[in-house]
Amino acid sequence: MSQNWVEVCETDEVDGEDVIRFDHEGRTFAIYRSPGDEYFATDGLCTHEQIHLADGLVMDDIIECPKHNGRFNYKTGEAKGAPVCVNLKTYPVKIEGGNVFIAIS
């Protein structure tokens, strides 16, 4: 399946150790900037109760859902603690010309 690269934002629109929401064609994504200045993307809704992760807290490589404090590793999508038990889908990210792009299949 081919990848469709979609421009999300400029790199400086995502603060270090933070997350922003990105909506595209009826889907919600979360875009992260790690403490090491790398960018990552996951589905934007918690797999537990479909809450927007962009309202959550980022700590190191973990995003914590704002509703029930479920945690995911945003680099891998792995569910890291109750009440979440379903992993997040992750998406490839590239940086070109100071802009963040994600690959959506």
Secondary structure, DSSP 8 states (H G I E B T S, - for coil): ---EEEEEEEGGGS-TTEEEEEEETTEEEEEEE-TTS-EEEEESB-TTT--BGGGSEEETTEEE-TTT--EEETTT--EEETT--S---EE-EEEETTEEEEEE-
